[in-house]
Amino acid sequence: MRTLWIALLGLGLTATGAHAADLQAGKAAFEKYTCVSCHGADAKTPLQPDYPILAGQHPDYLAHALTSYQRGQAGAPASANVRKNAIMGAMATQLSATDIENISAWLSVQPSPLAVRK
């Protein structure tokens, strides 16, 4: 019974208004930093077929990718787990850690054609 109570309490904490505010801030940052111009307003209809679908991705993966682009743009060595792309590097350097967290959270809950097939 105690385990059930703790689990329900945890669910209640994640459903608070603070989490919703982060999602709204993520959507606003996605639009502010013009991510829509390449990845689409819904983050699942990119401008080019080789641009990734961001909607529905795991938030930790998205945050890691954006941070890796920042490190690549800053000239960090390859051993620092960098991603090098002129466009994404320039875009990612504008983002704060809070922006990255909020954008990643918002993108992760968007409807998406991405799925795990069994």
C-alpha positions as CSV (number, residue, x, y, z in Angstrom):
1,M,0.0,0.0,0.0
2,R,2.8,2.4,0.9
3,T,4.4,1.8,-2.6
4,L,1.2,2.6,-4.3
5,W,0.8,5.8,-2.3
6,I,4.4,6.9,-3.2
7,A,3.8,6.2,-6.8
8,L,0.6,8.2,-6.9
9,L,2.3,11.0,-5.1
10,G,5.0,11.0,-7.7
11,L,2.4,11.1,-10.5
12,G,0.7,14.0,-8.8
13,L,4.0,16.0,-8.6
14,T,4.7,15.5,-12.3
15,A,1.2,16.7,-13.3
16,T,1.5,20.0,-11.5
17,G,1.3,23.4,-13.2
18,A,5.1,23.8,-13.1
19,H,5.5,21.0,-15.6
20,A,2.9,22.6,-17.9
21,A,4.7,25.9,-17.7
22,D,7.9,24.2,-18.9
23,L,6.0,22.7,-21.8
24,Q,4.6,26.1,-22.8
25,A,8.1,27.6,-22.5
26,G,9.4,24.8,-24.6
27,K,6.9,25.5,-27.4
28,A,7.6,29.2,-27.2
29,A,11.4,28.6,-27.4
30,F,10.9,26.2,-30.3
31,E,9.1,29.0,-32.2
32,K,11.4,31.8,-31.0
33,Y,14.6,30.1,-32.2
34,T,12.9,29.3,-35.5
35,C,13.2,25.6,-35.2
36,V,10.0,25.5,-37.2
37,S,11.8,26.7,-40.3
38,C,13.6,23.4,-40.8
39,H,11.7,20.9,-38.6
40,G,8.1,22.1,-39.3
41,A,5.6,23.8,-36.9
42,D,4.5,20.4,-35.7
43,A,8.1,19.1,-35.4
44,K,7.2,16.1,-37.5
45,T,7.0,17.5,-41.1
46,P,10.6,18.7,-41.7
47,L,11.5,20.9,-44.7
48,Q,13.8,18.3,-46.2
49,P,13.4,14.5,-45.9
50,D,16.8,14.1,-44.4
51,Y,16.0,16.5,-41.5
52,P,15.0,14.5,-38.4
53,I,11.5,14.3,-37.0
54,L,11.7,15.7,-33.5
55,A,8.2,15.2,-32.2
56,G,7.9,12.2,-30.0
57,Q,11.7,11.7,-29.4
58,H,12.9,11.0,-25.9
59,P,13.6,14.2,-24.0
60,D,17.0,13.0,-22.8
61,Y,18.1,12.2,-26.3
62,L,17.0,15.6,-27.6
63,A,18.8,17.5,-24.8
64,H,21.9,15.4,-25.3
65,A,21.9,16.2,-29.0
66,L,21.5,19.9,-28.5
67,T,24.2,20.0,-25.9
68,S,26.5,18.0,-28.3
69,Y,25.9,20.6,-31.0
70,Q,26.9,23.4,-28.6
71,R,30.1,21.5,-27.7
72,G,30.9,21.0,-31.4
73,Q,30.3,24.7,-32.2
74,A,32.6,25.7,-29.3
75,G,35.4,23.6,-30.7
76,A,35.5,20.9,-28.0
77,P,37.5,17.8,-28.9
78,A,35.8,14.8,-30.4
79,S,36.3,13.0,-27.1
80,A,33.8,15.4,-25.5
81,N,31.0,13.8,-27.5
82,V,30.4,16.6,-30.0
83,R,28.2,16.9,-33.0
84,K,29.3,19.2,-35.8
85,N,26.8,20.8,-38.1
86,A,27.1,24.4,-39.1
87,I,23.4,25.2,-38.9
88,M,22.5,23.2,-35.8
89,G,25.7,24.4,-34.0
90,A,24.8,28.0,-34.6
91,M,21.2,27.4,-33.6
92,A,22.1,25.5,-30.4
93,T,24.6,28.0,-29.1
94,Q,21.7,30.5,-28.7
95,L,20.0,28.1,-26.2
96,S,20.3,28.2,-22.4
97,A,20.3,25.0,-20.4
98,T,16.7,25.8,-19.4
99,D,15.7,26.4,-23.1
100,I,17.1,22.9,-24.0
101,E,15.3,21.3,-21.1
102,N,12.0,23.0,-22.0
103,I,12.2,22.4,-25.8
104,S,13.1,18.7,-25.2
105,A,10.2,18.2,-22.8
106,W,7.8,19.9,-25.2
107,L,9.0,17.9,-28.3
108,S,8.8,14.6,-26.4
109,V,5.0,14.9,-25.8
110,Q,4.1,15.9,-29.3
111,P,2.1,13.4,-31.4
112,S,4.5,11.6,-33.7
113,P,4.7,8.9,-36.4
114,L,7.7,7.6,-34.4
115,A,7.0,4.3,-32.7
116,V,8.6,1.2,-31.2
117,R,7.5,-1.8,-33.2
118,K,7.2,-5.2,-31.6
